[in-house]
């Protein structure tokens, strides 16, 4: 089993920045990054979960269009952490942000896609709330 824990959420004003961090533990010890994808997803009230940014097993990264240029995703394999740097936050970025991981090979673009039930990701954190006031 793998555990994921997010941190860094909070209440901010529009235009502010936040950095979210996801720490992986448990069965991740010694995992091969070349066979693993991780991503950040968010779910706003009344809306379906959507991909925000992902790191593919090939090391590529992808950020959804509405966040492109404002958000940056990075992975530190040595520390088993995943970060999401969010800048120029907007009210529409308000959501619970989740970290997810899966041990399959995908490009970052493929890894950004997720079904309402969380497929294809196997492991999910409990989420961290980001609230942006306009």
N, C-alpha and C positions, 0 to 999 in steps of 0.2 A: 504494500500500500504506500501511496505517496500522499503527503500532506502539503497543501499550499496555503500560505497565509499572506494576505494583503495588508498593507498599511499605507498611510500618507494621505488618506482622504480628509475632507474637512469642508468648512463653509468659507467661501471666498467671494470677492467682488469680480464682476466682469472685467476682463483684462488682466487679471492676476494669473499667477503660475502655481502649479502643484507638481510634485513628483510622487508617483505611486511606486511602491516596491512590493514585490512578491518573493517570498522566501520559500524554497522547496526543501522538504525534508522527508525522511523515511526511505522509501525504496529508490529514491533518486541517486543514492550514493553510488558513484561510479558510472552513472548512465552515460551513454555515448550521445553527444549532442548531434552527431550526424544521423541519428535515428529518432529524433525527437523534435517536436514543435511545441512552442508555447505562445500564448497570446493573451491580450487584454480584451475583455468584452464588457459591455455595459447594458443595463436595462433600466429604462426610465419608467415611471409609473404609467401603467396602461399600455405600454409598448412591449414589443418582443425584444428579446436579447439580440444584440448586434455586435459584430466584430468591430473593434476599434483599431487594433494594431497587432501584428503577429510576427514571429520569427520562425522561418521555415527550417527544416532539418539541414538545408544547404547553407544556412547562415544568412539567407536573404531576409529582408524586412519589408513589410507592407503596412501602410496606414490608410484607413478609409478616407474617401475623398473629402468629407466634411472636416476632417481633422488634419489632413495633409498640410504640411507647412507650419502647423502649430504643435503637433505631437511628435515625439520621437520615442521609439522603443529600442531597448538594448538589453542584452543578456550577458550575464557574467557567469560562465560555466564553473569557474573556480569557486565561486561563492554560492552557486546554485540559486541565483537571484535573477529576477526579471524586473526591469524598470520601465516606467512610462512617464516621460517628461511632458507635461502639458503646459502650453503657453497660450496667451491671449484667450483665456477661457471665456466661454459664452454661456448664457443662461441655458441654451439648449444642450450643453454638455452635462447638465445636471442628471445624475443617474447613480445607481450602484455599479461600481466597477469590479469585475471579477477577473481573476487570473486563472488560466487553464493550461493543462499540459496533456500531451498524448505522445505515445511512443511509436509514431509512424513517420514515414518519410513523405513530406509534402513541401511544396514551395510556400513561400510566405503568403502569396495570393490565395492559394488553396487553403492555407491554415487560417485565413481570415473569415472563412465561411463557417457558419454554425447553424444547426437546426434549432427550432424552439426548445427541443429537449436536450440540447447540448452536444449532440453528435457532431463531429467525431471525437470530441474530447472525452478522456476518461477521468481526469482529475480536475476538480474545481475547488477554489477557495470559497470562503464564506462571503467575500465581498467587502468593499469599503465605500462609504457614501461620499460622493462629491456633490456639493450644492453650490451653484453659482448664482449669485444675486445680480440682477441687472441694474 
